[in-house]
Each structure stands twice: as C-alpha cells, then as structure tokens.
C-alpha cells in the first residue's frame, strides 16, 4: 500500500471513531495498559535492538531507553487518560438569535493527527491514548533509531483494537524513510494536524516544508534565575533537580542565571552538582567564584555558544547578572519559550518575573522538571507547544480537539 492509500484508510477509520461509546474507549485503554505491562519482556527485547545501534553517549540514548519501571509508568499514564473526562461533545457556548436560530459551539475531534518524533518510543503509547480518548486517528512517523520499539508497541495497540472489532487503521505507523515524512507533510486532504517532537532541526524542517497545519513543540532552552532574595537551600535543591533528574528531556535546566550579590554562595549550589559530575560552562565572574572548589576537568570558561544551547546532557552554563531586568533580558534573547524559573523570596520580584518572562510555563521557587502533561494532571501529553496559536505548553485532550458551530432552525431564510 502506498502512502496515499494509507492516508485514505486512516481518514476513513477516523470517521468510524465518532460512533464509539465512552465505555468502549475507556475499556480499550485500560486493557492496553494491562497488555503493555504483560508484554514488558517483548517490548524490552525490541527496545534493546534499537539501543544496540546507538552510542550510549548520544543524548537521545536516555530518551530511547525503556525499562520495566518506565513501561509501568507509561501504563499508568494510559490508565490516567482513560479516567479523564473527554471534552468531546462539550457545549462551549450557546445562544438563540432574534430570528429564532439556536446556535451552539461544540467541541469535536481534530480528525487525523500526524506525529513525527525521534527516539521516543513512549510517544507511541502516549499519542495513541490521547488521540483515541478524543476520537482522533493518528499517524505515527517515528525515527529509524526507535524502529523496533515502535513496531512492537503499535502491534500491541492493534491487537487490542482488533479484539474489540475496531478498525486498526485508527493508529498507523509509517515507514522510517524520509519520503514517508515528505508525503505526510503535504497530505492536506487526509491529515488535519501535524505535531513534530524532536530536535530543533526536525521541527524547523517540518515547519518549513509542511502544507498541513503544524503545532511546534520546540526545543527546551531552559533558564533558572537565582535572585538576590533567593533562599540558598531551596535554590540548591531546585537547580540540582532541574539539571540532573533526567538530563535528556526538554524541561531540564540549561542555564543558571545568578545575581552578582549571591556569587559568594554559588559554591553551595555547584558543590551539590559535583557528585552528579555535571559539566559547567561559567562566565568570568562565576568561574572565578567556584574555581578551586569545583573539579578542574568539569569546569570551563563559557563563551557565547554556551548560552542559548539546549544541552540534552549533563552540562550547564552559568551567567552572572546585575539585577532582575538583566536576567529577564537574557532570557528574552536566548529562551526557546519552553520553561523558565525564578528562585526568590521577594514577592515584587517574583510577580515581575512571572509577568515579564515570555514562556509556555513560568515557575517561582520550583524545578522546571514539572513541565509535563502527566505532572500537570493532564494524564499524558502529546507534546509541549512553544508557540502561541491554538495551544501552548503541555498538550493533552483539549489541545487536540477543535469545535464546530451547530445551528438549529425551523425554516428560517435570510433576506
């Protein structure tokens, strides 16, 4: 089957989804979670085939890696999605006009959603569960680096669908070649929305070449500003967690901005990173303040390239600023508008930061590691949008729906 025939089949399957009951949808998701856990060994065998082809030092390795614990977490996210209330059919507004026409604005599925992603096999489960819950069909275009993992996962999903006599074309995995990507980007007759997840290069390519509408899930160039009023103990714990909890994810800390009045305490923060073997690129003032206390092989002088970089590894830059305004200005120049945080006790400073920093998620006295659909109570996520049109931040059920106007009359005609 060529890609056009594949897209036609998915479009047809998407129309069949609207007749599924909420009970059936939730049952399928719960059974999928159970089957995923029971097939853990099979998934891990296929995942290992992918891992064997990737350098362990590659930042994508951790994203590609599945484990028994991670599969259990994925299964729990699927269950969480099944327990959420679907917004499909929700009446967003309604009114009756003077001529008697009754107009309602009703939430409906997007239709067919295409996802292009790299080295993230968990996305296959997450995307299907969110799309299926909202009666959307999905076309998955995974990278060759996760080919074996994605195939076994989609096979498990189709097994459950077949059991319930549901058209298995509601989830389709495309070949890993570039032509399949090109075909989907221009499939305006069949695909309603494309969401790329991966490197900035991938996202730029999709945005620049797609004829189908795109929601960008951009790179996470993440900053945390430690203010003159910041609590050092809070700051230390937040920075260590944001940087080292999982270094390859998009909400991980990339650049610590520190008020110059707190440089004398910078070692308290960086000392906590020594055991994590975090590599630091510090500007001149920060470098001088921690030189001698931080391992020589892990400490470097920063240059311009270390600011505005999404490291996706155990590396972090440090920039000294004179005040809040300089911190906000630096973020405006280098941020990808994903997640930004401030550590401060001065409420005026906090409110100014929260109001002036332009990002999808802005934190006060918290790790940016919480920018995640599941952590935000959304069940799972289909991506984190860094744009402003239609959706922003973690996207889940509501963000992959649209609406239509339903007009009820009794013979009205327009003069």
Protein Blocks (a to p, Z undefined) as FASTA:
>chain_A
ZZklmmmmmmmmmmmmmmpcfklmmmmmmmmmmmmmmmmmmmmmmmmmmmmmpcfklmkl
mmmpccfklmmmmmmmmmmmmmpccfehiafbdcddfkopacddddddfbiacdddehil
klmmmmmmmmmmnopacdddddfklmmmmmmmmmmmmmmmmmnopafklpccddfbfklm
mmmmmmmmlmmbdcdeddfklmmmmmmmpmbdcdddddddddddddfkbcfklmmmmmmm
mmmmpmmbmkbcfbdcddfklmmmmmmmmmmmmmnopacdddfklmmmmgojacfklgcc
ddfklgopafkpacddddddfbfklmmmmmmmmmgolaccdddfblklmmmmmmmpccfb
dcehiafklgcfklnonopacbdcfbfehpacjddfklmcccddddddehiacZZ
